[in-house]
Amino acid sequence: MSRERASRRLPVIGTLVVGLMLSIMPLPGWLAPFRPDWLTLLAIFWAMQLPRTWSVGSAWIIGIVLDVSYGTLLGQHALALCVIVFITVRFHLLMRVFPVLQLTATVFALLALYQFLLFWINGVAGVSSLSINYWAPIVSGTVIWPLLFIFLSGVRYRARAGG
Amino acid sequence: MGTRTLVLVLISILLMYFDHRENHLDTVRNGIGVAVYPIQLIVDAPFRFWDWLGESTTSRNDLERELGRLKAERLLTNARLQRLTALEAENARLRALLDARSKVRDEIRVAEIMAVDANPYEHSLVIDIGSRDGAYDGQAIVSADGVVGQVIKTGLMTSQAVLISDTDHALPVEVNRNGLRTIAVGTGEIDRLDLPFLPNNADIRAGDLLVTSGLGGAFPAGYPVAVVDTVTRIPQESFADVNAKPSAALDQVREVMLIWSAPSVTDEDEPTSPEVDDE
């Protein structure tokens, strides 16, 4: 039982650590605004696939870690991620049977909501950062989602077969 | 699960409230920061390795050339430094005559910038000196060419700093030529600062050097900040449109210096800082 759990957790934690590394990796200036929200995409994927082991609590912790490494208001990303994962878990059965195009559209909507939540919190806290670039991660995240989905499905399949 | 989400959302809001209002949560932040530190190190490692590789594979010729250049530069700096010591002594003497407290030299320490992108929407950087080494919020950061920014969040091992080009950053400066005081505001562009509070008849022109004025308390006085680039005076507007270019290459520095201002520098009794910038 515990071994099964461990083999289930390992790919999740592994991908999350890599995701965090990708989120703080320096990019060349013109590309930097288009950095996808890796951790949000990962959170959506794992919430869809493993809604029982991976849920709002873990998403919240990831959000806090993100807040610390970005130096933003403590709880900001945590709140946004928590809400996104809640919605995903709520509709995970539906999302699992979506065709790729529809799923990508859903992810687009989720990413937009995520960015809006952060935007609102920034607004309330008086952190001004309005530039068109602010919305770029939604586009890049949506574009990269199908590839990420295929890759993560592979990781999951392999982990299950190997474990 | 709905209630759990609700509880977590409420906790987040509480956390944000306390984090925004007061700095009660610095210990929490530091604790989690320590956990994130290894990941930052891993991300930074390839860049460090690349630098090291570049250094260890330079040819003998290049090294000799660089050595020659450095020697010449050192000679020049040393010559200038000799004059500086004399001037410093003279300054101290004159200040003693004027009965003003003497300005003690600032303590400086070199910090390395980690190749970690902290926040995409801010001009910020992460340095490898934290509260463990005595860094504090609001501390001034300079490079060899001029002011770079200031520390905004100190972690245990690393700190986050905001660049002077960030839109939320304002810096009290004065024109070196005539002592005209104003404020340099970041524009969000890495190579441009804005001086929005200069009237049309202000005595400022392109090529003027701006140095820190020491008002506001965060930065010690006298460090170069930027060189005025363009001055546009529009008759019907009340303020001139003045742009300046930062002296330090903000996006190219790899090593910066943290300044611990000597406490006795604060000998001005006037009310400090018309415009203090924090956050």
Interface residues (C-beta under 8 A of the other chain):
Chain A: V17 L20 M21 I24 M25 P26 L27 G29 A32 P33 R35 S55 V56 G57 W60 G63 I64 V65 V68 S69 Y70 G71 T72 L73 L74 G75 Q76 A78 L79 C82 V83 F86 V89 R90 I121 A125 V127 S128 S129 S131 N133 Y134
Chain B: M1 G2 R4 T5 L8 V9 I11 S12 I13 L14 L15 M16 D19 H20 L25 V28 R29 I32 G33 A35 V36 I39 Q40 I42 V43 F47 A115 V116 D117 A118 N119 P120 Y121 E122 S124 I152 K153 Q160 T167 D168 G188 I190 D251 E279
